[in-house]
Amino acid sequence: MVLWALIGVIVAAMAYVRLAPIDPARWHQPVERGETTHLAGGAVRVIPAEEGTLQAVDQVMRGLPRTQVLAGSVAEGHITYVTRSAVFGFPDMTTVELRDGEIRMFARLRFGASDLGVNRKRLEGVIAAVQ
């Protein structure tokens, strides 16, 4: 009986992670940090913006597995994406913004305290693909 209760709790938690609504107003915010930063639950990367850099970043982000646009567009110069983990579907938010001749990228987790470097690696892969 206890085993079935535990299984039920796990299934409910997994359903919540996958089905909980994501509020664009909360996550689609300006990237305030203007320097490369490592965080426990994410990372910030800043690169110089040349003609077409934002479009290239957008194309790479849209090509990542399990990634979709949450809000914004290239035309606005500000886009937020949701990328979900393969097994459990944990959502990570990545905001990309063109500001003052730079591309600022802020990737962070929604649930938990540490992303084990997943967001940093994603940003570094995007940067490598566009440079």
N, CA, C and O atoms as CSV, one atom per row, in Angstrom:
chain,resi,resn,atom,element,x,y,z
A,1,MET,N,N,0.820,-1.198,0.000
A,1,MET,CA,C,0.000,0.000,0.000
A,1,MET,C,C,0.864,1.262,0.000
A,1,MET,O,O,0.587,2.216,-0.727
A,2,VAL,N,N,1.908,1.253,0.822
A,2,VAL,CA,C,2.804,2.404,0.888
A,2,VAL,C,C,3.499,2.603,-0.452
A,2,VAL,O,O,3.689,3.734,-0.901
A,3,LEU,N,N,3.875,1.501,-1.083
A,3,LEU,CA,C,4.532,1.578,-2.384
A,3,LEU,C,C,3.628,2.255,-3.412
A,3,LEU,O,O,4.088,3.096,-4.184
A,4,TRP,N,N,2.343,1.893,-3.424
A,4,TRP,CA,C,1.404,2.499,-4.378
A,4,TRP,C,C,1.214,3.984,-4.081
A,4,TRP,O,O,1.069,4.786,-5.003
A,5,ALA,N,N,1.213,4.344,-2.832
A,5,ALA,CA,C,1.096,5.763,-2.470
A,5,ALA,C,C,2.318,6.535,-2.949
A,5,ALA,O,O,2.196,7.643,-3.470
A,6,LEU,N,N,3.488,5.950,-2.771
A,6,LEU,CA,C,4.724,6.583,-3.224
A,6,LEU,C,C,4.722,6.736,-4.744
A,6,LEU,O,O,5.098,7.787,-5.264
A,7,ILE,N,N,4.308,5.711,-5.441
A,7,ILE,CA,C,4.221,5.773,-6.899
A,7,ILE,C,C,3.236,6.863,-7.319
A,7,ILE,O,O,3.498,7.607,-8.264
A,8,GLY,N,N,2.126,6.954,-6.634
A,8,GLY,CA,C,1.133,7.990,-6.929
A,8,GLY,C,C,1.697,9.394,-6.741
A,8,GLY,O,O,1.436,10.282,-7.552
A,9,VAL,N,N,2.465,9.598,-5.683
A,9,VAL,CA,C,3.080,10.909,-5.424
A,9,VAL,C,C,4.082,11.241,-6.534
A,9,VAL,O,O,4.123,12.375,-7.011
A,10,ILE,N,N,4.874,10.277,-6.939
A,10,ILE,CA,C,5.863,10.500,-7.993
A,10,ILE,C,C,5.176,10.844,-9.315
A,10,ILE,O,O,5.595,11.768,-10.013
A,11,VAL,N,N,4.136,10.112,-9.655
A,11,VAL,CA,C,3.411,10.368,-10.898
A,11,VAL,C,C,2.768,11.760,-10.852
A,11,VAL,O,O,2.792,12.483,-11.848
A,12,ALA,N,N,2.200,12.135,-9.714
A,12,ALA,CA,C,1.593,13.464,-9.579
A,12,ALA,C,C,2.634,14.565,-9.723
A,12,ALA,O,O,2.380,15.579,-10.373
A,13,ALA,N,N,3.800,14.373,-9.124
A,13,ALA,CA,C,4.872,15.369,-9.234
A,13,ALA,C,C,5.344,15.500,-10.678
A,13,ALA,O,O,5.571,16.610,-11.158
A,14,MET,N,N,5.492,14.384,-11.368
A,14,MET,CA,C,5.920,14.421,-12.767
A,14,MET,C,C,4.864,15.114,-13.633
A,14,MET,O,O,5.207,15.876,-14.537
A,15,ALA,N,N,3.610,14.857,-13.364
A,15,ALA,CA,C,2.537,15.516,-14.113
A,15,ALA,C,C,2.552,17.017,-13.859
A,15,ALA,O,O,2.359,17.805,-14.785
A,16,TYR,N,N,2.780,17.415,-12.620
A,16,TYR,CA,C,2.829,18.839,-12.297
A,16,TYR,C,C,3.969,19.527,-13.055
A,16,TYR,O,O,3.778,20.598,-13.630
A,17,VAL,N,N,5.144,18.913,-13.054
A,17,VAL,CA,C,6.308,19.494,-13.744
A,17,VAL,C,C,6.006,19.693,-15.221
A,17,VAL,O,O,6.361,20.726,-15.790
A,18,ARG,N,N,5.359,18.725,-15.846
A,18,ARG,CA,C,5.069,18.806,-17.279
A,18,ARG,C,C,3.879,19.701,-17.608
A,18,ARG,O,O,3.850,20.311,-18.678
A,19,LEU,N,N,2.905,19.793,-16.719
A,19,LEU,CA,C,1.649,20.472,-17.052
A,19,LEU,C,C,1.461,21.831,-16.389
A,19,LEU,O,O,0.541,22.565,-16.753
A,20,ALA,N,N,2.302,22.183,-15.433
A,20,ALA,CA,C,2.138,23.471,-14.745
A,20,ALA,C,C,2.275,24.608,-15.755
A,20,ALA,O,O,3.198,24.607,-16.570
A,21,PRO,N,N,1.370,25.567,-15.706
A,21,PRO,CA,C,1.453,26.680,-16.654
A,21,PRO,C,C,2.713,27.517,-16.433
A,21,PRO,O,O,3.211,27.637,-15.313
A,22,ILE,N,N,3.206,28.083,-17.511
A,22,ILE,CA,C,4.380,28.957,-17.455
A,22,ILE,C,C,3.894,30.358,-17.817
A,22,ILE,O,O,3.400,30.578,-18.923
A,23,ASP,N,N,4.030,31.291,-16.899
A,23,ASP,CA,C,3.557,32.659,-17.085
A,23,ASP,C,C,4.599,33.472,-17.858
A,23,ASP,O,O,5.661,33.770,-17.311
A,24,PRO,N,N,4.326,33.838,-19.109
A,24,PRO,CA,C,5.291,34.620,-19.874
A,24,PRO,C,C,5.659,35.944,-19.195
A,24,PRO,O,O,6.797,36.399,-19.314
A,25,ALA,N,N,4.724,36.558,-18.496
A,25,ALA,CA,C,5.006,37.834,-17.828
A,25,ALA,C,C,6.094,37.683,-16.766
A,25,ALA,O,O,6.846,38.623,-16.507
A,26,ARG,N,N,6.177,36.527,-16.164
A,26,ARG,CA,C,7.197,36.289,-15.132
A,26,ARG,C,C,8.568,36.007,-15.738
A,26,ARG,O,O,9.582,36.459,-15.207
A,27,TRP,N,N,8.609,35.271,-16.835
A,27,TRP,CA,C,9.878,34.790,-17.377
A,27,TRP,C,C,10.422,35.629,-18.514
A,27,TRP,O,O,11.632,35.644,-18.738
A,28,HIS,N,N,9.568,36.322,-19.234
A,28,HIS,CA,C,9.998,37.128,-20.385
A,28,HIS,C,C,10.324,38.552,-19.924
A,28,HIS,O,O,9.604,39.510,-20.209
A,29,GLN,N,N,11.428,38.642,-19.210
A,29,GLN,CA,C,11.887,39.902,-18.624
A,29,GLN,C,C,13.227,40.303,-19.239
A,29,GLN,O,O,13.938,39.451,-19.772
A,30,PRO,N,N,13.578,41.581,-19.174
A,30,PRO,CA,C,14.892,42.005,-19.683
A,30,PRO,C,C,16.030,41.286,-18.960
A,30,PRO,O,O,15.924,40.954,-17.780
A,31,VAL,N,N,17.110,41.055,-19.685
A,31,VAL,CA,C,18.308,40.448,-19.102
A,31,VAL,C,C,19.116,41.589,-18.496
A,31,VAL,O,O,19.746,42.364,-19.216
A,32,GLU,N,N,19.095,41.685,-17.188
A,32,GLU,CA,C,19.728,42.815,-16.504
A,32,GLU,C,C,21.236,42.668,-16.360
A,32,GLU,O,O,21.955,43.667,-16.338
A,33,ARG,N,N,21.718,41.454,-16.263
A,33,ARG,CA,C,23.163,41.247,-16.106
A,33,ARG,C,C,23.853,41.490,-17.441
A,33,ARG,O,O,23.447,40.958,-18.474
A,34,GLY,N,N,24.897,42.297,-17.400
A,34,GLY,CA,C,25.618,42.630,-18.613
A,34,GLY,C,C,26.967,41.959,-18.727
A,34,GLY,O,O,27.802,42.376,-19.530
A,35,GLU,N,N,27.196,40.918,-17.930
A,35,GLU,CA,C,28.469,40.205,-17.980
A,35,GLU,C,C,28.211,38.708,-17.833
A,35,GLU,O,O,27.183,38.285,-17.303
A,36,THR,N,N,29.171,37.917,-18.317
A,36,THR,CA,C,29.076,36.475,-18.193
A,36,THR,C,C,29.066,36.098,-16.715
A,36,THR,O,O,29.921,36.536,-15.946
A,37,THR,N,N,28.098,35.289,-16.335
A,37,THR,CA,C,27.909,34.933,-14.927
A,37,THR,C,C,27.505,33.470,-14.820
A,37,THR,O,O,26.729,32.969,-15.632
A,38,HIS,N,N,28.039,32.791,-13.809
A,38,HIS,CA,C,27.620,31.429,-13.483
A,38,HIS,C,C,26.730,31.508,-12.252
A,38,HIS,O,O,27.071,32.178,-11.277
A,39,LEU,N,N,25.601,30.832,-12.294
A,39,LEU,CA,C,24.667,30.788,-11.172
A,39,LEU,C,C,24.384,29.330,-10.827
A,39,LEU,O,O,24.583,28.444,-11.658
A,40,ALA,N,N,23.924,29.082,-9.618
A,40,ALA,CA,C,23.612,27.701,-9.227
A,40,ALA,C,C,22.511,27.119,-10.115
A,40,ALA,O,O,22.541,25.934,-10.448
A,41,GLY,N,N,21.555,27.941,-10.492
A,41,GLY,CA,C,20.440,27.461,-11.289
A,41,GLY,C,C,20.424,27.977,-12.708
A,41,GLY,O,O,19.383,27.944,-13.364
A,42,GLY,N,N,21.565,28.456,-13.201
A,42,GLY,CA,C,21.580,28.968,-14.563
A,42,GLY,C,C,22.884,29.648,-14.919
A,42,GLY,O,O,23.910,29.454,-14.269
A,43,ALA,N,N,22.818,30.454,-15.976
A,43,ALA,CA,C,24.011,31.145,-16.453
A,43,ALA,C,C,23.609,32.329,-17.311
A,43,ALA,O,O,22.518,32.361,-17.880
A,44,VAL,N,N,24.501,33.298,-17.395
A,44,VAL,CA,C,24.346,34.438,-18.289
A,44,VAL,C,C,25.563,34.467,-19.196
A,44,VAL,O,O,26.693,34.291,-18.740
A,45,ARG,N,N,25.329,34.687,-20.474
A,45,ARG,CA,C,26.404,34.853,-21.431
A,45,ARG,C,C,26.128,36.124,-22.227
A,45,ARG,O,O,24.986,36.416,-22.580
A,46,VAL,N,N,27.196,36.875,-22.503
A,46,VAL,CA,C,27.095,38.108,-23.275
A,46,VAL,C,C,28.112,38.025,-24.404
A,46,VAL,O,O,29.294,37.773,-24.171
A,47,ILE,N,N,27.637,38.241,-25.638
A,47,ILE,CA,C,28.520,38.224,-26.798
A,47,ILE,C,C,28.260,39.476,-27.633
A,47,ILE,O,O,27.174,40.051,-27.572
A,48,PRO,N,N,29.259,39.896,-28.412
A,48,PRO,CA,C,29.042,41.048,-29.291
A,48,PRO,C,C,27.993,40.719,-30.349
A,48,PRO,O,O,27.927,39.595,-30.845
A,49,ALA,N,N,27.181,41.707,-30.684
A,49,ALA,CA,C,26.148,41.509,-31.705
A,49,ALA,C,C,26.592,42.153,-33.003
A,49,ALA,O,O,26.870,43.351,-33.060
A,50,GLU,N,N,26.653,41.348,-34.027
A,50,GLU,CA,C,26.893,41.840,-35.374
A,50,GLU,C,C,25.585,41.709,-36.140
A,50,GLU,O,O,24.606,41.174,-35.619
A,51,GLU,N,N,25.567,42.186,-37.350
A,51,GLU,CA,C,24.372,42.059,-38.191
A,51,GLU,C,C,23.990,40.582,-38.307
A,51,GLU,O,O,24.806,39.769,-38.742
A,52,GLY,N,N,22.788,40.232,-37.930
A,52,GLY,CA,C,22.295,38.867,-38.063
A,52,GLY,C,C,22.585,37.942,-36.891
A,52,GLY,O,O,22.173,36.783,-36.917
A,53,THR,N,N,23.282,38.418,-35.864
A,53,THR,CA,C,23.613,37.536,-34.735
A,53,THR,C,C,22.359,37.077,-34.000
A,53,THR,O,O,22.238,35.898,-33.665
A,54,LEU,N,N,21.433,37.985,-33.746
A,54,LEU,CA,C,20.207,37.595,-33.036
A,54,LEU,C,C,19.426,36.569,-33.849
A,54,LEU,O,O,18.897,35.608,-33.290
A,55,GLN,N,N,19.350,36.763,-35.155
A,55,GLN,CA,C,18.643,35.802,-36.011
A,55,GLN,C,C,19.318,34.436,-35.957
A,55,GLN,O,O,18.644,33.406,-35.937
A,56,ALA,N,N,20.640,34.430,-35.932
A,56,ALA,CA,C,21.375,33.158,-35.868
A,56,ALA,C,C,21.133,32.457,-34.537
A,56,ALA,O,O,20.928,31.244,-34.503
A,57,VAL,N,N,21.155,33.214,-33.440
A,57,VAL,CA,C,20.884,32.632,-32.124
A,57,VAL,C,C,19.469,32.066,-32.092
A,57,VAL,O,O,19.252,30.965,-31.586
A,58,ASP,N,N,18.513,32.809,-32.625
A,58,ASP,CA,C,17.127,32.340,-32.663
A,58,ASP,C,C,17.012,31.036,-33.442
A,58,ASP,O,O,16.321,30.112,-33.013
A,59,GLN,N,N,17.676,30.961,-34.566
A,59,GLN,CA,C,17.621,29.750,-35.379
A,59,GLN,C,C,18.210,28.546,-34.632
A,59,GLN,O,O,17.655,27.448,-34.680
A,60,VAL,N,N,19.335,28.760,-33.944
A,60,VAL,CA,C,19.952,27.673,-33.175
A,60,VAL,C,C,19.034,27.257,-32.030
A,60,VAL,O,O,18.821,26.065,-31.809
A,61,MET,N,N,18.494,28.222,-31.308
A,61,MET,CA,C,17.609,27.896,-30.177
A,61,MET,C,C,16.382,27.115,-30.649
A,61,MET,O,O,15.997,26.132,-30.017
A,62,ARG,N,N,15.776,27.535,-31.730
A,62,ARG,CA,C,14.585,26.834,-32.246
A,62,ARG,C,C,14.914,25.417,-32.718
A,62,ARG,O,O,14.036,24.555,-32.769
A,63,GLY,N,N,16.174,25.183,-33.060
A,63,GLY,CA,C,16.591,23.858,-33.505
A,63,GLY,C,C,16.946,22.898,-32.382
A,63,GLY,O,O,17.179,21.714,-32.623
A,64,LEU,N,N,16.987,23.405,-31.153
A,64,LEU,CA,C,17.325,22.531,-30.021
A,64,LEU,C,C,16.158,21.588,-29.715
A,64,LEU,O,O,14.999,21.985,-29.840
A,65,PRO,N,N,16.445,20.363,-29.323
A,65,PRO,CA,C,15.371,19.428,-28.980
A,65,PRO,C,C,14.502,19.954,-27.835
A,65,PRO,O,O,15.002,20.562,-26.888
A,66,ARG,N,N,13.213,19.714,-27.939
A,66,ARG,CA,C,12.242,20.032,-26.888
A,66,ARG,C,C,12.228,21.518,-26.514
A,66,ARG,O,O,11.982,21.870,-25.360
A,67,THR,N,N,12.492,22.383,-27.494
A,67,THR,CA,C,12.544,23.825,-27.257
A,67,THR,C,C,11.480,24.521,-28.079
A,67,THR,O,O,11.280,24.212,-29.254
A,68,GLN,N,N,10.796,25.470,-27.444
A,68,GLN,CA,C,9.802,26.278,-28.146
A,68,GLN,C,C,9.842,27.705,-27.626
A,68,GLN,O,O,10.334,27.959,-26.526
A,69,VAL,N,N,9.326,28.628,-28.414
A,69,VAL,CA,C,9.279,30.026,-28.014
A,69,VAL,C,C,8.138,30.221,-27.015
A,69,VAL,O,O,7.008,29.795,-27.251
A,70,LEU,N,N,8.453,30.867,-25.906
A,70,LEU,CA,C,7.434,31.226,-24.915
A,70,LEU,C,C,6.854,32.595,-25.228
A,70,LEU,O,O,5.639,32.788,-25.173
A,71,ALA,N,N,7.733,33.557,-25.562
A,71,ALA,CA,C,7.283,34.925,-25.837
A,71,ALA,C,C,8.361,35.661,-26.612
A,71,ALA,O,O,9.530,35.277,-26.586
A,72,GLY,N,N,7.961,36.723,-27.302
A,72,GLY,CA,C,8.898,37.594,-27.989
A,72,GLY,C,C,9.201,37.139,-29.396
A,72,GLY,O,O,8.665,36.145,-29.885
A,73,SER,N,N,10.097,37.914,-30.049
A,73,SER,CA,C,10.468,37.627,-31.432
A,73,SER,C,C,11.776,38.327,-31.756
A,73,SER,O,O,12.244,39.185,-31.007
A,74,VAL,N,N,12.356,37.946,-32.888
A,74,VAL,CA,C,13.565,38.600,-33.365
A,74,VAL,C,C,13.256,40.072,-33.636
A,74,VAL,O,O,14.065,40.941,-33.310
A,75,ALA,N,N,12.107,40.359,-34.221
A,75,ALA,CA,C,11.732,41.743,-34.531
A,75,ALA,C,C,11.694,42.614,-33.275
A,75,ALA,O,O,12.028,43.798,-33.322
A,76,GLU,N,N,11.285,42.022,-32.157
A,76,GLU,CA,C,11.252,42.755,-30.881
A,76,GLU,C,C,12.641,42.861,-30.259
A,76,GLU,O,O,12.876,43.716,-29.405
A,77,GLY,N,N,13.562,41.995,-30.686
A,77,GLY,CA,C,14.904,41.973,-30.104
A,77,GLY,C,C,14.945,41.343,-28.727
A,77,GLY,O,O,15.875,41.582,-27.956
A,78,HIS,N,N,13.935,40.536,-28.414
A,78,HIS,CA,C,13.804,39.949,-27.071
A,78,HIS,C,C,12.939,38.692,-27.193
A,78,HIS,O,O,11.762,38.773,-27.542
A,79,ILE,N,N,13.532,37.535,-26.904
A,79,ILE,CA,C,12.827,36.257,-27.059
A,79,ILE,C,C,13.095,35.390,-25.838
A,79,ILE,O,O,14.216,35.351,-25.330
A,80,THR,N,N,12.068,34.700,-25.371
A,80,THR,CA,C,12.234,33.739,-24.287
A,80,THR,C,C,11.763,32.372,-24.786
A,80,THR,O,O,10.687,32.237,-25.367
A,81,TYR,N,N,12.597,31.370,-24.543
A,81,TYR,CA,C,12.337,29.992,-24.968
A,81,TYR,C,C,12.162,29.100,-23.745
A,81,TYR,O,O,12.660,29.405,-22.661
A,82,VAL,N,N,11.454,28.002,-23.934
A,82,VAL,CA,C,11.347,26.949,-22.926
A,82,VAL,C,C,11.976,25.694,-23.514
A,82,VAL,O,O,11.611,25.255,-24.604
A,83,THR,N,N,12.925,25.122,-22.779
A,83,THR,CA,C,13.537,23.856,-23.170
A,83,THR,C,C,13.264,22.855,-22.056
A,83,THR,O,O,13.567,23.118,-20.892
A,84,ARG,N,N,12.700,21.723,-22.406
A,84,ARG,CA,C,12.351,20.713,-21.400
A,84,ARG,C,C,13.348,19.562,-21.424
A,84,ARG,O,O,13.836,19.164,-22.482
A,85,SER,N,N,13.644,19.032,-20.229
A,85,SER,CA,C,14.530,17.874,-20.132
A,85,SER,C,C,13.845,16.658,-20.757
A,85,SER,O,O,12.618,16.576,-20.803
A,86,ALA,N,N,14.646,15.736,-21.227
A,86,ALA,CA,C,14.126,14.599,-21.989
A,86,ALA,C,C,13.250,13.664,-21.163
A,86,ALA,O,O,12.172,13.278,-21.614
A,87,VAL,N,N,13.681,13.300,-19.987
A,87,VAL,CA,C,12.972,12.266,-19.239
A,87,VAL,C,C,11.810,12.819,-18.425
A,87,VAL,O,O,10.676,12.361,-18.568
A,88,PHE,N,N,12.082,13.786,-17.586
A,88,PHE,CA,C,11.054,14.279,-16.672
A,88,PHE,C,C,10.334,15.521,-17.170
A,88,PHE,O,O,9.289,15.879,-16.627
A,89,GLY,N,N,10.865,16.187,-18.184
A,89,GLY,CA,C,10.202,17.353,-18.744
A,89,GLY,C,C,10.380,18.619,-17.933
A,89,GLY,O,O,9.559,19.531,-18.026
A,90,PHE,N,N,11.450,18.696,-17.129
A,90,PHE,CA,C,11.700,19.911,-16.365
A,90,PHE,C,C,11.914,21.079,-17.325
A,90,PHE,O,O,12.702,20.962,-18.263
A,91,PRO,N,N,11.226,22.207,-17.110
A,91,PRO,CA,C,11.392,23.345,-18.007
A,91,PRO,C,C,12.540,24.256,-17.575
A,91,PRO,O,O,12.674,24.588,-16.397
A,92,ASP,N,N,13.357,24.651,-18.534
A,92,ASP,CA,C,14.374,25.685,-18.342
A,92,ASP,C,C,13.999,26.839,-19.259
A,92,ASP,O,O,13.587,26.616,-20.398
A,93,MET,N,N,14.135,28.065,-18.779
A,93,MET,CA,C,13.835,29.248,-19.569
A,93,MET,C,C,15.140,29.877,-20.046
A,93,MET,O,O,16.101,29.991,-19.286
A,94,THR,N,N,15.162,30.280,-21.300
A,94,THR,CA,C,16.306,30.995,-21.851
A,94,THR,C,C,15.786,32.273,-22.499
A,94,THR,O,O,14.984,32.232,-23.431
A,95,THR,N,N,16.256,33.404,-21.991
A,95,THR,CA,C,15.892,34.691,-22.565
A,95,THR,C,C,17.090,35.228,-23.336
A,95,THR,O,O,18.211,35.256,-22.828
A,96,VAL,N,N,16.838,35.648,-24.557
A,96,VAL,CA,C,17.870,36.199,-25.424
A,96,VAL,C,C,17.434,37.611,-25.796
A,96,VAL,O,O,16.292,37.843,-26.194
A,97,GLU,N,N,18.363,38.540,-25.657
A,97,GLU,CA,C,18.004,39.940,-25.866
A,97,GLU,C,C,19.130,40.678,-26.587
A,97,GLU,O,O,20.308,40.500,-26.276
A,98,LEU,N,N,18.751,41.495,-27.540
A,98,LEU,CA,C,19.693,42.388,-28.206
A,98,LEU,C,C,19.625,43.728,-27.489
A,98,LEU,O,O,18.581,44.381,-27.450
A,99,ARG,N,N,20.783,44.131,-26.912
A,99,ARG,CA,C,20.805,45.393,-26.170
A,99,ARG,C,C,22.202,46.015,-26.257
A,99,ARG,O,O,23.206,45.352,-25.998
A,100,ASP,N,N,22.248,47.273,-26.619
A,100,ASP,CA,C,23.500,48.040,-26.625
A,100,ASP,C,C,24.622,47.340,-27.392
A,100,ASP,O,O,25.764,47.316,-26.933
A,101,GLY,N,N,24.306,46.777,-28.542
A,101,GLY,CA,C,25.326,46.139,-29.361
A,101,GLY,C,C,25.793,44.789,-28.862
A,101,GLY,O,O,26.828,44.282,-29.295
A,102,GLU,N,N,25.021,44.199,-27.938
A,102,GLU,CA,C,25.357,42.891,-27.372
A,102,GLU,C,C,24.155,41.963,-27.452
A,102,GLU,O,O,23.004,42.398,-27.497
A,103,ILE,N,N,24.458,40.682,-27.469
A,103,ILE,CA,C,23.430,39.668,-27.269
A,103,ILE,C,C,23.604,39.183,-25.838
A,103,ILE,O,O,24.659,38.664,-25.471
A,104,ARG,N,N,22.572,39.354,-25.041
A,104,ARG,CA,C,22.573,38.872,-23.660
A,104,ARG,C,C,21.673,37.647,-23.597
A,104,ARG,O,O,20.531,37.672,-24.055
A,105,MET,N,N,22.208,36.577,-23.022
A,105,MET,CA,C,21.458,35.325,-22.896
A,105,MET,C,C,21.431,34.902,-21.436
A,105,MET,O,O,22.471,34.802,-20.786
A,106,PHE,N,N,20.237,34.657,-20.931
A,106,PHE,CA,C,20.059,34.254,-19.540
A,106,PHE,C,C,19.249,32.967,-19.530
A,106,PHE,O,O,18.063,32.970,-19.860
A,107,ALA,N,N,19.895,31.861,-19.148
A,107,ALA,CA,C,19.243,30.553,-19.084
A,107,ALA,C,C,19.150,30.141,-17.627
A,107,ALA,O,O,20.135,30.205,-16.891
A,108,ARG,N,N,17.935,29.708,-17.202
A,108,ARG,CA,C,17.751,29.348,-15.797
A,108,ARG,C,C,16.662,28.293,-15.668
A,108,ARG,O,O,15.807,28.117,-16.535
A,109,LEU,N,N,16.742,27.602,-14.537
A,109,LEU,CA,C,15.759,26.557,-14.259
A,109,LEU,C,C,14.504,27.146,-13.633
A,109,LEU,O,O,14.520,28.250,-13.089
A,110,ARG,N,N,13.429,26.397,-13.719
A,110,ARG,CA,C,12.190,26.807,-13.060
A,110,ARG,C,C,12.024,26.100,-11.728
A,110,ARG,O,O,11.604,26.716,-10.748
A,111,PHE,N,N,12.343,24.827,-11.677
A,111,PHE,CA,C,12.176,24.040,-10.463
A,111,PHE,C,C,13.538,23.630,-9.925
A,111,PHE,O,O,14.427,23.267,-10.695
A,112,GLY,N,N,13.704,23.684,-8.616
A,112,GLY,CA,C,14.931,23.202,-7.998
A,112,GLY,C,C,15.897,24.320,-7.666
A,112,GLY,O,O,15.584,25.502,-7.812
A,113,ALA,N,N,17.078,23.926,-7.215
A,113,ALA,CA,C,18.091,24.890,-6.786
A,113,ALA,C,C,19.351,24.824,-7.641
A,113,ALA,O,O,20.109,25.792,-7.690
A,114,SER,N,N,19.587,23.707,-8.311
A,114,SER,CA,C,20.788,23.563,-9.129
A,114,SER,C,C,20.422,22.872,-10.435
A,114,SER,O,O,19.640,21.921,-10.458
A,115,ASP,N,N,21.004,23.370,-11.518
A,115,ASP,CA,C,20.758,22.752,-12.820
A,115,ASP,C,C,21.915,21.866,-13.274
A,115,ASP,O,O,21.903,21.345,-14.389
A,116,LEU,N,N,22.925,21.694,-12.398
A,116,LEU,CA,C,24.093,20.858,-12.683
A,116,LEU,C,C,24.839,21.300,-13.946
A,116,LEU,O,O,25.470,20.483,-14.617
A,117,GLY,N,N,24.764,22.591,-14.264
A,117,GLY,CA,C,25.488,23.139,-15.399
A,117,GLY,C,C,24.822,22.966,-16.746
A,117,GLY,O,O,25.418,23.294,-17.771
A,118,VAL,N,N,23.596,22.457,-16.772
A,118,VAL,CA,C,22.908,22.199,-18.039
A,118,VAL,C,C,22.670,23.495,-18.817
A,118,VAL,O,O,22.892,23.537,-20.027
A,119,ASN,N,N,22.225,24.540,-18.140
A,119,ASN,CA,C,21.954,25.796,-18.837
A,119,ASN,C,C,23.236,26.449,-19.353
A,119,ASN,O,O,23.248,27.003,-20.452
A,120,ARG,N,N,24.299,26.389,-18.580
A,120,ARG,CA,C,25.593,26.920,-19.036
A,120,ARG,C,C,26.040,26.200,-20.298
A,120,ARG,O,O,26.468,26.834,-21.262
A,121,LYS,N,N,25.941,24.886,-20.294
A,121,LYS,CA,C,26.348,24.100,-21.462
A,121,LYS,C,C,25.484,24.429,-22.680
A,121,LYS,O,O,25.988,24.500,-23.800
A,122,ARG,N,N,24.190,24.628,-22.461
A,122,ARG,CA,C,23.311,24.973,-23.574
A,122,ARG,C,C,23.735,26.308,-24.185
A,122,ARG,O,O,23.843,26.425,-25.406
A,123,LEU,N,N,23.975,27.311,-23.342
A,123,LEU,CA,C,24.391,28.621,-23.857
A,123,LEU,C,C,25.726,28.536,-24.578
A,123,LEU,O,O,25.896,29.152,-25.631
A,124,GLU,N,N,26.664,27.795,-24.041
A,124,GLU,CA,C,27.963,27.656,-24.693
A,124,GLU,C,C,27.832,26.950,-26.046
A,124,GLU,O,O,28.548,27.276,-26.992
A,125,GLY,N,N,26.919,25.989,-26.131
A,125,GLY,CA,C,26.668,25.329,-27.415
A,125,GLY,C,C,26.046,26.268,-28.433
A,125,GLY,O,O,26.391,26.225,-29.613
A,126,VAL,N,N,25.133,27.113,-27.984
A,126,VAL,CA,C,24.510,28.093,-28.882
A,126,VAL,C,C,25.572,29.069,-29.383
A,126,VAL,O,O,25.632,29.364,-30.577
A,127,ILE,N,N,26.403,29.567,-28.482
A,127,ILE,CA,C,27.444,30.510,-28.875
A,127,ILE,C,C,28.409,29.869,-29.873
A,127,ILE,O,O,28.777,30.493,-30.869
A,128,ALA,N,N,28.814,28.642,-29.614
A,128,ALA,CA,C,29.733,27.955,-30.532
A,128,ALA,C,C,29.098,27.793,-31.909
A,128,ALA,O,O,29.791,27.861,-32.925
A,129,ALA,N,N,27.798,27.581,-31.947
A,129,ALA,CA,C,27.109,27.379,-33.233
A,129,ALA,C,C,26.982,28.666,-34.045
A,129,ALA,O,O,26.909,28.613,-35.273
A,130,VAL,N,N,26.955,29.809,-33.385
A,130,VAL,CA,C,26.777,31.065,-34.126
A,130,VAL,C,C,28.087,31.783,-34.417
A,130,VAL,O,O,28.107,32.719,-35.216
A,131,GLN,N,N,29.179,31.366,-33.785
A,131,GLN,CA,C,30.452,32.058,-34.010
A,131,GLN,C,C,31.310,31.330,-35.007
A,131,GLN,O,O,32.416,31.776,-35.312
